[in-house]
Amino acid sequence: MRTLQLLRPPRLEPGDLIGLAAPASPLPQPADLDRAVARLEALGFRILPARHLLRRRGYLAGTDRERAADLHQLARHRKVKAIVSLRGGYGCARLLQWFDPGLFRAHPKIVVGYSDLTALHCALLTHARLVTFHGPMAVPDFARPDLPDFTLRSFLRLLTRSEPYGSVRDHCPAPAPRILRPGRAVGPLLGGNLTVLVSTLGTPWQPDFRGRVLLLEEVGEPPYRVDRLLTQLLNAGLLQQVAGIAIGTCERCEDPWAPTSSEPRPTLEDVWKDRLGPLRKPVVIGLPFGHTPGNATLPLGVRAELDAKRGDLILLEPAVA
């Protein structure tokens, strides 16, 4: 089978049209959408909502076919240059049976999102070899009145310039990352949300882990569940294949039973050390991406250097054409 070359989507320019799609959960509050659209318009872009953007079907933003159809509609639209996800939540894995990555190979667009969007990123990287972007979404990010300048600068600089971005940590006010294991690793970026990434295993959407710099972030999972997810990747022989591991923010991942337990309970830091330390690969914890206001935009599929001496991630290649 012929291996497709990595495809970089065209860069964004002032006045370009950005499509908004909801491939996962529905909009929590209508006012959030108004604020997000106003923020993106203030950045100089025009906004096109997908046909079913405001649908609601339980905890999903419409049926699986409707959500897939919206992505296809925006992919085919000649003037749409980028697709930004309305929000995460849950649902991307469900629409993959109706999803055509080939449309995005034929009509490459910038695709941005994180959390549940990890499933969509895996599908597009695996089957279309398209660079996609782990980055801010309409809600909560662009709807935040206090969205950090770091997040905006990262989004704009990465998506509007056809040049290597360099250090992800530059100008980031967040606490300095921690080194779990020192070293240096170079490889294409892969990953996103740990739970969603693990859910791709054994499916046609499972990505290639070999030689990758693996990005991991999580939210709302206590340490023992993170242990279980990492153990699944270890038992599948996949963590052994990566070049290095870059861990972002892990919000609300404390052990809720620890304060009242009469027995010692491992912290999340203990889990990282226990599961990842024996791999003898560079690991950095606390980089600025994930469920956090200071959320760097990261191009999946693009070569990067994980510097586990300085605690940095350096993007080595342009992400857009």
Summary of the structure (lengths in Angstrom):
residues: 321
radius of gyration: 18.6
end to end distance: 26.0
largest distance: 61.7
contacts: 1163
relative contact order: 0.16
helix: 33%
strand: 22%
